[in-house]
Amino acid sequence: MNRRSSQMDTDKRLRRKAAVIVKVRVQPKASRNAVLGEHDGALKIAVTAAPEKGKANKAAVEVLAKALGVPKSSIALVAGAASRDKTFAVTGTTQQAITALTEGKRS
């Protein structure tokens, strides 16, 4: 599946369900997996995975899903597959839950 068709699949899925858009800054090769709070207007997530072959992206989805209490399947990478700065669409959560994570609170 190429990048364009993957984006179209994501768009179709987002139209079916209301999604919250989350800007994320990923820190790969960290000492632990964790949500670190806010960094330059984005949610900062540390992951132990290296940034190769999508490993850090997968780890970021896992950390974000666990922190929000949603299944991994409800998180879609919308932009930034090869960048530290990413945009995710998350279904099954609220903007308040995202805000609580950026402020370092657990919901």
Secondary structure as GFF3:
##gff-version 3
##sequence-region A 1 107
A	DSSP	alpha_helix	3	16	.	.	.	ID=ss1
A	DSSP	beta_strand	19	27	.	.	.	ID=ss2
A	DSSP	beta_strand	34	39	.	.	.	ID=ss3
A	DSSP	beta_strand	42	46	.	.	.	ID=ss4
A	DSSP	alpha_helix	55	68	.	.	.	ID=ss5
A	DSSP	three_ten_helix	72	74	.	.	.	ID=ss6
A	DSSP	beta_strand	75	79	.	.	.	ID=ss7
A	DSSP	beta_strand	85	91	.	.	.	ID=ss8
A	DSSP	alpha_helix	95	102	.	.	.	ID=ss9
###
